[in-house]
Each structure stands twice: as structure tokens, then as C-alpha cells.
Amino acid sequence: MALDTNAGEIVCRQYSVDHAPAHELRSHSAERILLGLLRADLVSRLSHAGYLGAELAKAETALRLGLHYEQDKPLAAPTRIGVTARGARARGPRNGDSALP
């Protein structure tokens, strides 16, 4: 799974046993892709359908919020210089303060 941010789409590719591209589904909607996979009978196990649903939901969220998406990795908010992931400002020691506690 990947994002085509220029087209505003989630791209889901399925490969054959010999690693050749077999199917490609594109949509801005995770639900549409999952339903397309099920209609084409490309999902044979319920556990795989669950995994795909979770990954597609992450991909759609990343697409809508402008986040980086990488399959099998957690989504993370973009970081800005001087701001930590939790939003607190990263500060060095103040004038006269020691860097050590």
C-alpha cells in the first residue's frame, strides 16, 4: 500500500506468486478499496481482511491529514524544528542555568 499524494489516492497493489504486479486498486476511500478487493475475491482469509482494513484506514487518515504513510509503520505527526512529538517546546538551558539538573 502507498499514497499517491498528487492524485489524492491510496494505491493498493497485489502481486502474483512470481512477484509480478497482478492488480492495482486506487481510491481516496479505504472502504472502496477493501470492498473492491473482496468483490474481486483477492482476500481469502479473514485475518488478512482485518489487516488490510487497518492499513487502509491508516493510509486514508494520512492522506486526509497530509501525514507520511509507510505500510506497517505507525502514523506520526510531522515534527517541526524546536517542537517535540508531544508538542512541548524543546528548550536548551536558560541563561545562567546549568545543562545538568
SULTA-V117211 format. One record per helix or strand of 2 or more residues. SS is the DSSP state (H for helix, E for strand). FROM is the first residue (numbers start at 1). LEN is the number of residues. If there is no record, write none. Layout:
BEGIN
SS & FROM & LEN
SS & FROM & LEN
END
This chain:
BEGIN
E & 2 & 3
E & 9 & 7
E & 21 & 7
H & 30 & 10
H & 46 & 20
END
